[in-house]
Amino acid sequence: MRIPTHVRNQCLRGLMIATTLAATACKALDLSGLSDIFSSNLTAIGVTGGVVEVGDTIRLGATGSVNGLMGIFSYAPILDAEWSVSDPLVAKLITLPPPPPEDSFPHTRILVQGVKPGKVTVSAQSHGIRGSADVRVVLPIARIEVWALRDSLYVGDTIPVAVTVIGNDGIAIPGLELTLETSGGVQLSPLSDGEHGVAAITPGPATITARFRRSAGTLNLTVLSR
């Protein structure tokens, strides 16, 4: 079957127009930003901080953040990070071996040992990027005291509870983040002024325990029926 000349010319003209439009669209499309979107360059390092007693150690970790779209789904394995401490007279670093190959979250780690009371900045650096966190060194804890104005309360009562951490020099150590636990017929009930409080729920013996790492102190209470 022979295609008429005018039909063939129209088809060729349409094909040329479509090709020209496609080429123009490709030129107009700016693909220069795709490399930034899909890149995975290290942009930041996050370091954990904490509190350590003199003579004790805590383990810090550092993880790397990457830019672009890949940063939403991945992280940078910064196992080659170099660690440093601002004042080795207050705390010193103890190198840890790298995590095993099967570790699904390869982050760099370091041990920080307290030398004397004070505060230091611990930093991790990799590929020109640095991340830092503060570490506070306190004296060894001698005891944790938990006390209230009375050791018995009635169901429905809420009383404030005070917690004091005492160092081995007999002086209170302020500002430590403690873990509070209850058992028996009471439950934690924070007060409006930020103080710790407990509410009596059911009659019977109860305890409130405050913990900081391996140290703990307990207050024994008795909940009475009305």
MINUMI-265588 format. One record per residue (C-alpha): x, y, z negated. Coordinates in steps of 0.05 Angstrom, whole numbers, always signed. Each point is the difference from the previous one (the first is absolute). Last residue first. Example, Ala and Ser with C-alpha at 12.3 -4.5 7.8 and 13.67 -1.06 7.14 Angstrom:
ZATI        X        Y        Z
ZATI     +273      -21     -143
ZATI      -27      -69      -13
//
This chain:
ZATI        X        Y        Z
ZATI     -190     +132    -2107
ZATI      +43      -60      +16
ZATI      +74       +6      -14
ZATI      +61       +0      +46
ZATI      +66      -16      -34
ZATI      +65      +27      +28
ZATI      +72      -24       +7
ZATI      +49      +47      +34
ZATI      +55      -31      +42
ZATI      +69      +22      +25
ZATI      +39      -25      +60
ZATI      +69       +1      +30
ZATI      +21      -43      +60
ZATI      -22      +50      +54
ZATI      -37      +54      -38
ZATI      -62      -28      -34
ZATI      -56      +27      -44
ZATI      -47      -51      -32
ZATI      -69      +14      -29
ZATI      -31      -56      -41
ZATI      -69      -22      -21
ZATI      -33      -39      -55
ZATI      -76       -8       +0
ZATI      -62      +38      +19
ZATI      -13      +18      +73
ZATI      +12      +62      +42
ZATI      +43      +49      -39
ZATI      +30      +54      +45
ZATI      +74      +14       +3
ZATI      +35      +66      +13
ZATI      +65      +25      +30
ZATI       +8      +75       +4
ZATI      -10      +39      +65
ZATI      -43      +55      -31
ZATI      -65      -32      +25
ZATI      +14      -66      -34
ZATI      +18      -65      +36
ZATI      -44      -59      -20
ZATI      +38      -66       -4
ZATI      -41      -59      -23
ZATI      -15      -30      -68
ZATI      -31      -65      -27
ZATI      +59      -47       +8
ZATI      +60      +16      +43
ZATI      +29      +65      +26
ZATI      +59      +18      +44
ZATI      +38      +65      +11
ZATI      +58       +5      +48
ZATI      +47      +57      -16
ZATI      +29      +56      +42
ZATI      +55      +32      -41
ZATI       -3      +75      -12
ZATI      +27       +5      -70
ZATI      +54      -41      -35
ZATI       -9       +7      -76
ZATI      +63       +2      -42
ZATI      +23      -57      -45
ZATI      +67       -7      +35
ZATI      -21      -67      +30
ZATI      -55      +37      +37
ZATI      -72       +5      -25
ZATI      -59       +0      +48
ZATI      -63      +31      -29
ZATI      -71      -19      +18
ZATI      -62      +35      -27
ZATI      -71      -27       +2
ZATI      -62      +43       +2
ZATI      -66      -31      -25
ZATI      -64      -19      +35
ZATI      -57      -29      -41
ZATI      -57      -40      +31
ZATI      +11      -61      -43
ZATI      +29      +24      -65
ZATI      +73      +14      -16
ZATI      +57      -29      -41
ZATI      +74      +16       +1
ZATI       -6      +74      -14
ZATI      +37      +63      +23
ZATI      +32      -39      +57
ZATI      +68      -31      +12
ZATI      +44      -32      +52
ZATI      +75       +1      -14
ZATI      +49      -25      +52
ZATI      +66      -25      -27
ZATI      +76       +5       +6
ZATI       +2      +22      +72
ZATI      +70       +4      +29
ZATI      +19      +73      +14
ZATI      -27      +31      +63
ZATI      +24       +5      +72
ZATI      -46      +34      +50
ZATI       +6      -17      +74
ZATI      -18      +51      +53
ZATI      -12      -18      +72
ZATI      +36      +12      +66
ZATI       -5      -13      +75
ZATI      +54      +16      +51
ZATI       +0       -6      +76
ZATI      +66       +2      +39
ZATI       -8      -71      +26
ZATI      -10      -26      -72
ZATI       +5      +34      -67
ZATI      -28      -22      -68
ZATI       +0      +48      -59
ZATI       -4       -6      -76
ZATI       -9      +66      -37
ZATI      +18       -1      -73
ZATI      -33      +17      -66
ZATI      +28       -5      -70
ZATI      +14      -48      -57
ZATI      +64      -41       +8
ZATI      +23      -58      +43
ZATI      -64      -27      +31
ZATI       +9      -52      +54
ZATI      -30       +9      +69
ZATI       -7      -62      +43
ZATI       -7       +9      +76
ZATI      -46      -23      +55
ZATI       -8       +8      +75
ZATI      -66      -19      +32
ZATI      -11      -60      +44
ZATI      -75      -14       -7
ZATI      -15      -70      +26
ZATI      +59      -31      -37
ZATI      +19      -62      +40
ZATI      +70      +27      +11
ZATI      +13       +2      -75
ZATI       +4      +69      -33
ZATI      +67      +35       +1
ZATI      +47      -11      -60
ZATI       -7      +51      -55
ZATI      +50      +56      -15
ZATI       +4      +27      -70
ZATI       -7      +76       -6
ZATI      +19      +41      -60
ZATI      -41      +46      -45
ZATI      +17      +60      -44
ZATI      +75       +4      +11
ZATI      -11      -20      +73
ZATI      -34      +68      +12
ZATI      -34      +13      +67
ZATI       -7      -73      +20
ZATI      +15      -29      +69
ZATI      -26      -55      +44
ZATI      +20      -14      +72
ZATI      -55      -32      +43
ZATI      +18      -59      +44
ZATI      -63      -38      -17
ZATI      -41      +56      +29
ZATI      -53      -43      +35
ZATI      -43      +55      +30
ZATI      -75       -6       -8
ZATI      -57      -25      +44
ZATI      -72       +8      +20
ZATI      -15      +74       -6
ZATI      +72      +19      +13
ZATI       -3      -34      +67
ZATI      -47      +54      +25
ZATI      +54      +51       -8
ZATI      +50       +7      -57
ZATI      +33      -49      -46
ZATI       -1       -5      -76
ZATI      +55      -34      -39
ZATI       -6      -36      -66
ZATI      +42       +7      -63
ZATI       -2      -43      -63
ZATI      +21      +10      -72
ZATI      +14      -55      -50
ZATI       +5      +19      -73
ZATI      +58      -13      -47
ZATI      +12       +1      -76
ZATI      +59      +26      -39
ZATI      -33      +67      -14
ZATI      -74       -7      +16
ZATI      -28       +9      +69
ZATI      -55      +45      +28
ZATI      -24       +1      +72
ZATI      +11      +20      +72
ZATI      -20      -31      +67
ZATI      +35      +23      +64
ZATI      -34      +18      +65
ZATI      +42      +10      +62
ZATI      -22      +44      +57
ZATI       +2       +7      +76
ZATI      +31      -65      +26
ZATI      -13       -5      +74
ZATI      -53      -47      +25
ZATI      -21      +29      +67
ZATI      -68      -14      +31
ZATI      -30      +68       -9
ZATI      +65      +38      +10
ZATI      +15      -37      +65
ZATI      -71      +12      +23
ZATI       +7      +75       -6
ZATI      +33       +9      +68
ZATI      -57      -34      +36
ZATI      -31      +64      +25
ZATI      -54      -17      +51
ZATI       -2      +54      +53
ZATI      +48      -37      +45
ZATI      -41      -64       -6
ZATI      -64      +38      +15
ZATI      +32      +32      +62
ZATI      +22      -68      +26
ZATI      -69      -29      -10
ZATI      -33      +59      +36
ZATI      +48       -7      +59
ZATI      -13      -75       +6
ZATI      -76      +11       -1
ZATI       +5      +53      +54
ZATI      +44      -45      +44
ZATI      -49      -58       -8
ZATI      -58      +44      +18
ZATI      +35      +25      +64
ZATI      +17      -72      +19
ZATI      -72      -21       -9
ZATI      -25      +60      +41
ZATI      +49      -16      +56
ZATI      -23      -73       +2
ZATI      -72      +21       +5
ZATI      +15      +49      +57
ZATI      +40      -52      +38
ZATI      -55      -53       -2
ZATI      +20      -65      -33
ZATI       +6      -58      +49
ZATI      -28      -67      -21
//
